[in-house]
Amino acid sequence: MEDRYKLPAATMLAGLFAWLAFLALHLTVQPVAALAPWPSVVLCACAGGLVAFSGFRCRQVGGPTLGNIVRTGLSLVLAGLSAWLFGWLAAGVLLVAACVTAALALVGPAECAVPETA
């Protein structure tokens, strides 16, 4: 993997792992489940923000459009699972992140993208 793609990949995985960590916490600790929906909304906003930032950063370094399509799919899957587990408010936050990454995928690579070095 090229060095310029490491930050977008790391932020996307950080968003996914943050969502998975909250899922494990939600399923194992009963008081956390009773606090819903606000902790789930905040964590879904963090996860969605990391995935959307990953798409923006990948676009800035001239990454492929397919990466943002994958990020959109990931956000949609997480939104569906969040709607089922945490409620529609948390899912709505992730749907906003999916719309942002879909828009970045439709726009394509940035004109000021970092050129490849030999």
C-alpha positions, -999 to +999 in steps of 0.1 A: +000+000+000+013+034-009+020+058+020-005+083+008-034+058+012-025+049+048-043+078+065-076+072+046-074+035+053-066+040+090-095+065+095-120+042+078-109+013+100-110+035+131-146+044+123-155+007+118-137-004+150-153+024+171-187+013+159-179-024+167-165-014+201-197+004+210-218-026+197-199-049+220-203-025+249-240-021+241-247-058+240-227-067+271-233-039+296-270-034+305-267+002+318-253+014+284-283-001+266-306+019+290-289+052+281-300+049+245-304+068+221-278+096+229-246+076+234-254+056+203-261+088+183-228+104+194-208+072+186-225+068+153-216+104+145-180+097+154-179+066+133-197+082+104-174+113+106-143+091+105-156+072+075-166+105+057-132+121+065-115+090+052-134+094+019-125+131+017-089+124+025-087+096-001-102+120-027-075+147-018-046+123-024-061+111-058-075+078-046-098+057-068-135+063-068-141+027-059-128+035-024-156+060-018-181+035-031-169+010-006-171+036+022-206+044+012-216+007+013-199+004+047-219+034+060-251+020+047-245-014+063-237+003+096-267+025+093-290-006+088-275-024+117-277+008+138-314+012+130-320-023+141-299-022+173-298+015+184-327+032+168-335+054+138-318+085+151-284+068+152-290+053+118-299+088+104-265+101+114-248+073+095-270+079+065-258+115+064-222+101+063-232+077+035-246+106+015-214+126+020-192+097+008-216+090-021-213+126-032-175+124-030-176+092-051-198+110-077-175+140-079-144+119-085-108+126-077-098+162-067-081+184-093-054+193-068-047+157-059-012+148-050+006+135-081+022+101-080+060+101-074+083+077-091 
